[in-house]
Amino acid sequence: MNIIIITGASSGMGVEFALQLDNVFTYTIDEIWMIARRKEQMLEVAESMMNTTRILDMDVTKPEDMERFKNLLVKEKPTVRMLVNCAGYGVMGEFSKLNMQEELGMIDVNCKALTQMTYMCIPYMRENSRIIQLASSAAFMPQPGFAVYAASKAYVNSFSRALTEELRKKKIYVTSVCPGPVDTPFFDLAEKDGKTLAIKKLTMALPEKVVEKAIQDSFHKRSVSVYSGYIKAFEVLAKAVPHQILLTAMRYMK
Ligand SMILES: NC(=O)c1ccc[n+]([C@@H]2O[C@H](COP(=O)([O-])OP(=O)(O)OC[C@H]3O[C@@H](n4cnc5c(N)ncnc54)[C@H](OP(=O)(O)O)[C@@H]3O)[C@@H](O)[C@H]2O)c1
C-alpha cells in the first residue's frame, strides 16, 4: 500500500498539502493519512478529496498516540511515498513573560514530534520517497520576541539538511520549507501575547502558493524551499551580515 502522511492536516498549510497532493497523486497512491487533534476539521477536508483518506486524530506530543501510530505502521506495513511534517505552532512575546508550558510545547511539537515521526517513517520509505519538513524563515537567525519558536525552526532546518545528506544514498529526498509569514490560523495563537513586526506582515504569503512551491521543490529534490523574493532576500541577508548587526537594527523596528 502506497501512502502519503501529513501531520497538521486540520488547518492552514497542512490542509493545503492534503488538497494539492490529492490532486498530484490522484490514482497513483492508495491512501492519504491525515494527522492532527481536530478530527471534524480533517473529515471536512477529506470529503472533497479524491483519494482514500485515513483520519488519525492524534496529539503528536502524547507518547500513547505515537505508540498507536507506530503499531499502525507495523500492522499495515505501507510504503510511505511522502511524509509532510506540518504540525507546529509558535507563541510570540518576551521569553521570561510567556507561559512555560506553551514554550516547552513548541519544542515538543516542532522538534521532538517531527523528529520522532521522521524516525518512525523512514524504515517504510523506498527509493524516491520524499520528506517535507515545515521549518520557517525564523530559522535563518535568532528572533527576539519569538525566541523559542525561531530556535525550534533552526533545529528543524539543521536536522532536515543533515538528513538530506544522510538519505541521499537511499535516494530519499528531504526538503526543509522556510516560508516567511503565511496567511493561516497560525497567528490566532502566535499573536495572543505579542505582535509580529509590521515589516514582516508586509511579506504575508498565501498558503496555496507556499505549498505549491514546496511540492515543486520536493519533486526537484531541492533541500530547501523558500517562497517569495522578500524571504530569499532575507535569507541572503542573514547569511551575509553578522547576526549581531541585524539584531541591533531590529531593536529599532516596530
Ligand atoms: N503561518 C506561518 O506564518 C508560518 C510560517 C512559517 C512556518 N510555519 C510552520 O508551518 C507549519 C504549519 O503552520 P500553519 O501556518 O498551517 O498553522 P496552523 O493553521 O495553526 O496549523 C497548525 C497545525 O498543527 C497541528 N498541531 C499543532 N499541535 C499539534 C499536536 N500537539 N498534535 C497534532 N497536531 C498538532 C494543528 O492541528 P490540531 O490543532 O487539530 O491538532 C494544525 O493542523 C507549522 O509548523 C508552522 O510553524 C508557519
Ligand as a Chemical Component Dictionary entry (heavy atoms), coordinates in Angstrom:
data_LIG
# 
_chem_comp.id                   LIG 
_chem_comp.type                 NON-POLYMER 
_chem_comp.pdbx_formal_charge   0 
_chem_comp.three_letter_code    LIG 
# 
loop_
_chem_comp_atom.comp_id 
_chem_comp_atom.atom_id 
_chem_comp_atom.alt_atom_id 
_chem_comp_atom.type_symbol 
_chem_comp_atom.charge 
_chem_comp_atom.model_Cartn_x 
_chem_comp_atom.model_Cartn_y 
_chem_comp_atom.model_Cartn_z 
_chem_comp_atom.pdbx_ordinal 
LIG N1  N1  N 0  1.768  30.551 9.124  1  
LIG C1  C1  C 0  3.011  30.997 9.125  2  
LIG O1  O1  O 0  3.275  32.218 9.068  3  
LIG C2  C2  C 0  4.171  30.029 9.126  4  
LIG C3  C3  C 0  5.404  30.457 8.637  5  
LIG C4  C4  C 0  6.481  29.608 8.634  6  
LIG C5  C5  C 0  6.331  28.311 9.076  7  
LIG N2  N2  N 1  5.123  27.888 9.562  8  
LIG C6  C6  C 0  5.017  26.496 10.048 9  
LIG O2  O2  O 0  4.163  25.787 9.184  10 
LIG C7  C7  C 0  3.507  24.724 9.899  11 
LIG C8  C8  C 0  2.010  24.801 9.644  12 
LIG O3  O3  O 0  1.545  26.034 10.185 13 
LIG P1  P1  P 0  0.198  26.731 9.730  14 
LIG O4  O4  O 0  0.531  28.117 9.373  15 
LIG O5  O5  O -1 -0.522 25.883 8.759  16 
LIG O6  O6  O 0  -0.559 26.790 11.144 17 
LIG P2  P2  P 0  -1.985 26.282 11.624 18 
LIG O7  O7  O 0  -3.021 26.628 10.627 19 
LIG O8  O8  O 0  -2.123 26.796 13.013 20 
LIG O9  O9  O 0  -1.832 24.689 11.650 21 
LIG C9  C9  C 0  -1.067 24.016 12.607 22 
LIG C10 C10 C 0  -1.400 22.536 12.563 23 
LIG O10 O10 O 0  -0.595 21.850 13.556 24 
LIG C11 C11 C 0  -1.424 20.933 14.224 25 
LIG N3  N3  N 0  -0.928 20.660 15.566 26 
LIG C12 C12 C 0  -0.489 21.566 16.479 27 
LIG N4  N4  N 0  -0.188 20.942 17.630 28 
LIG C13 C13 C 0  -0.442 19.617 17.438 29 
LIG C14 C14 C 0  -0.333 18.472 18.254 30 
LIG N5  N5  N 0  0.097  18.529 19.529 31 
LIG N6  N6  N 0  -0.659 17.258 17.732 32 
LIG C15 C15 C 0  -1.103 17.174 16.455 33 
LIG N7  N7  N 0  -1.215 18.217 15.632 34 
LIG C16 C16 C 0  -0.901 19.435 16.123 35 
LIG C17 C17 C 0  -2.802 21.621 14.269 36 
LIG O11 O11 O 0  -3.825 20.656 14.406 37 
LIG P3  P3  P 0  -4.784 20.467 15.686 38 
LIG O12 O12 O 0  -4.882 21.780 16.395 39 
LIG O13 O13 O 0  -6.067 19.987 15.100 40 
LIG O14 O14 O 0  -4.094 19.408 16.487 41 
LIG C18 C18 C 0  -2.852 22.250 12.888 42 
LIG O15 O15 O 0  -3.360 21.319 11.957 43 
LIG C19 C19 C 0  3.920  24.896 11.369 44 
LIG O16 O16 O 0  4.975  24.015 11.645 45 
LIG C20 C20 C 0  4.396  26.342 11.437 46 
LIG O17 O17 O 0  5.346  26.516 12.453 47 
LIG C21 C21 C 0  4.022  28.711 9.588  48 
# 
loop_
_chem_comp_bond.comp_id 
_chem_comp_bond.atom_id_1 
_chem_comp_bond.atom_id_2 
_chem_comp_bond.value_order 
_chem_comp_bond.pdbx_ordinal 
LIG N1  C1  SING 1  
LIG C1  O1  DOUB 2  
LIG C1  C2  SING 3  
LIG C2  C3  SING 4  
LIG C2  C21 DOUB 5  
LIG C3  C4  DOUB 6  
LIG C4  C5  SING 7  
LIG C5  N2  DOUB 8  
LIG N2  C6  SING 9  
LIG N2  C21 SING 10 
LIG C6  O2  SING 11 
LIG C6  C20 SING 12 
LIG O2  C7  SING 13 
LIG C7  C8  SING 14 
LIG C7  C19 SING 15 
LIG C8  O3  SING 16 
LIG O3  P1  SING 17 
LIG P1  O4  DOUB 18 
LIG P1  O5  SING 19 
LIG P1  O6  SING 20 
LIG O6  P2  SING 21 
LIG P2  O7  DOUB 22 
LIG P2  O8  SING 23 
LIG P2  O9  SING 24 
LIG O9  C9  SING 25 
LIG C9  C10 SING 26 
LIG C10 O10 SING 27 
LIG C10 C18 SING 28 
LIG O10 C11 SING 29 
LIG C11 N3  SING 30 
LIG C11 C17 SING 31 
LIG N3  C12 SING 32 
LIG N3  C16 SING 33 
LIG C12 N4  DOUB 34 
LIG N4  C13 SING 35 
LIG C13 C14 SING 36 
LIG C13 C16 DOUB 37 
LIG C14 N5  SING 38 
LIG C14 N6  DOUB 39 
LIG N6  C15 SING 40 
LIG C15 N7  DOUB 41 
LIG N7  C16 SING 42 
LIG C17 O11 SING 43 
LIG C17 C18 SING 44 
LIG O11 P3  SING 45 
LIG P3  O12 DOUB 46 
LIG P3  O13 SING 47 
LIG P3  O14 SING 48 
LIG C18 O15 SING 49 
LIG C19 O16 SING 50 
LIG C19 C20 SING 51 
LIG C20 O17 SING 52 
# 
